[in-house]
Amino acid sequence: MIIYGDSKSGNCYKLQLLCSNLAIPHRWIEIDILNGDTQTKQFVAKNPNGKIPIIELDSGEVLTESNAILHFLASESALLPTIPLKHAQVLQWQFFEQYSHEPYIAVARFIEKYLGLPDDRLAEYRQKKQGGYKALDIMEQHLAKHHFFVDEKYSIADISLYAYTHVAHEGGFDLTHYPNINAWLKRISQQPGFQPMA
């Protein structure tokens, strides 16, 4: 299996962490989005959406979208519940991550870490703070009563949310006043096969 991704991207790191947790063999091909690697004819042939990460299976089939790939790779493992309600709760938090968390925290991080806070993106950067902190507040409230996001067990829901939360400070978010999130981040780092972001 080949994974095409950027080691500094949270969406790509999700796959690195899962593969490390489950000892899934793969070949990693580093992609530079700022260099236009995702817009080449060869890449767009694999993913017409021109985004990473993607995985290419031995059969030649390609799967895109980080959370869909997590579901595929975690299938039949302890990181993906089989009870329908618990499985749906994993999806619930992954949809939350993609629609209420990533568009704010990940984009602010991209503007700061990748682009260096250019003047023409400063207004957008500042606008991301309200939505990002709202997502963090929701997570903090949930983690006040739970050790992990679903069924008190480490799952791909945690992996999805960990990816950008643990580097939220790189997008200007202050996690100092989020003790439950910080305790959860530490629990993730203590999971078997944990691999830090490159």
Beta strands, then each sheet from edge to edge (+ up, - down):
strand 1: 2-5
strand 2: 27-30
strand 3: 54-56
strand 4: 62-64
sheet 1: 2+ 1+ 3- 4+
end
